């Protein structure tokens, strides 16, 4: 087998039929539409929504003096954050709304995990 020295060989073309050509529109018809998201979500607004919600949950969670207080304040923070996310999704930036919703769900899941761990370990529901 002969060795090739120098530049790498050119990339091989895919087999015929692998990447089909787009058929052209018949005469007299407009071209096929390309569907795109009219308001795409960017990374910076998403991360700002996550950051704002983390601060929101830290402030609300610090109001609780025990696990029950922490869980109820976290539930209050989550419900209010989801209300803000709905308003932002309708009237504001959908990226921030997505970040708020994601972080609120994560924060509520963490609080639920703490409540569940206490419930399992003591066999007593800690929220009443």
C-alpha positions as CSV (number, residue, x, y, z in Angstrom):
1,X,0.0,0.0,0.0
2,X,1.4,3.3,-1.0
3,X,1.9,6.0,1.7
4,X,0.7,9.5,1.1
5,X,3.0,12.3,2.1
6,X,2.0,15.9,2.5
7,X,-1.6,17.0,2.7
8,X,-4.4,14.9,4.0
9,X,-6.6,13.4,1.3
10,X,-9.8,15.2,0.4
11,X,-12.9,14.3,2.3
12,X,-14.9,11.6,0.6
13,X,-18.3,12.6,-0.8
14,X,-21.3,10.8,0.8
15,X,-22.8,8.0,-1.3
16,X,-25.5,8.9,-3.8
17,X,-28.9,9.5,-2.2
18,X,-27.4,10.1,1.2
19,X,-28.1,13.8,1.2
20,X,-31.0,14.3,-1.2
21,X,-31.2,17.5,-3.2
22,X,-34.1,19.7,-2.3
23,X,-36.6,19.6,-5.2
24,X,-37.1,22.9,-6.8
25,X,-40.6,24.4,-6.6
26,X,-42.8,23.8,-9.6
27,X,-43.1,26.7,-12.0
28,X,-45.5,29.4,-10.7
29,X,-45.4,28.4,-7.1
30,X,-43.4,30.2,-4.3
31,X,-40.4,28.4,-2.7
32,X,-41.0,26.1,0.2
33,X,-41.2,27.9,3.5
34,X,-38.5,27.6,6.1
35,X,-39.9,27.5,9.6
36,X,-37.9,29.3,12.3
37,X,-38.6,30.3,15.9
38,X,-39.8,34.0,15.7
39,X,-38.4,34.8,19.2
40,X,-35.5,32.5,19.9
41,X,-34.3,32.1,23.5
42,X,-30.7,33.3,24.1
43,X,-28.3,32.0,26.7
44,X,-27.7,35.3,28.5
45,X,-31.4,36.0,29.4
46,X,-31.9,32.4,30.4
47,X,-28.9,32.6,32.8
48,X,-30.1,36.0,34.2
49,X,-33.5,34.4,34.9
50,X,-31.8,31.5,36.7
51,X,-29.6,33.9,38.7
52,X,-32.4,36.1,39.7
53,X,-34.5,33.1,40.8
54,X,-31.6,31.7,42.9
55,X,-31.3,35.0,44.7
56,X,-35.1,35.0,45.2
57,X,-35.1,31.5,46.7
58,X,-32.1,32.3,48.9
59,X,-33.9,35.3,50.3
60,X,-37.2,33.4,50.9
61,X,-35.5,30.3,52.2
62,X,-33.5,32.3,54.7
63,X,-36.8,33.4,56.4
64,X,-37.5,29.9,57.6
65,X,-36.2,29.0,61.0
66,X,-36.7,25.2,60.7
67,X,-37.4,22.7,57.9
68,X,-41.1,23.4,57.9
69,X,-40.6,27.1,57.7
70,X,-38.0,26.7,54.9
71,X,-40.3,24.4,53.0
72,X,-43.3,26.8,53.2
73,X,-41.3,29.8,52.3
74,X,-39.8,27.9,49.4
75,X,-43.2,26.9,48.2
76,X,-44.3,30.6,48.4
77,X,-41.2,31.6,46.4
78,X,-41.8,29.0,43.8
79,X,-45.5,29.9,43.3
80,X,-44.6,33.6,43.0
81,X,-41.7,32.9,40.7
82,X,-43.9,30.8,38.4
83,X,-46.5,33.7,38.3
84,X,-43.7,36.0,37.3
85,X,-42.5,33.5,34.7
86,X,-46.0,33.4,33.2
87,X,-46.2,37.2,33.0
88,X,-42.7,37.3,31.4
89,X,-43.6,34.6,28.9
90,X,-46.6,36.6,27.8
91,X,-45.4,40.2,28.0
92,X,-41.7,40.1,28.4
93,X,-38.6,38.0,27.6
94,X,-39.2,34.3,27.1
95,X,-35.6,33.5,27.8
96,X,-35.8,35.0,31.3
97,X,-39.2,33.3,31.8
98,X,-37.6,30.0,31.0
99,X,-34.7,30.6,33.4
100,X,-37.1,31.6,36.2
101,X,-39.3,28.5,35.6
102,X,-36.3,26.1,35.5
103,X,-34.7,27.5,38.6
104,X,-38.0,27.6,40.5
105,X,-38.7,23.9,39.7
106,X,-35.2,23.0,40.8
107,X,-35.5,25.0,44.1
108,X,-38.8,23.4,44.9
109,X,-37.5,20.0,44.1
110,X,-34.6,20.5,46.5
111,X,-37.0,21.6,49.3
112,X,-39.2,18.6,48.5
113,X,-36.1,16.3,48.8
114,X,-35.3,17.7,52.3
115,X,-38.9,17.3,53.4
116,X,-39.0,13.7,52.0
117,X,-35.7,12.8,53.7
118,X,-37.0,14.0,57.1
119,X,-40.3,12.2,56.6
120,X,-38.6,9.0,55.7
121,X,-36.1,9.2,58.6
122,X,-38.5,10.2,61.3
123,X,-41.7,8.7,60.0
124,X,-43.4,12.0,60.8
125,X,-44.7,14.5,58.2
126,X,-42.7,17.7,58.9
127,X,-44.9,20.3,57.4
128,X,-47.8,20.2,59.9
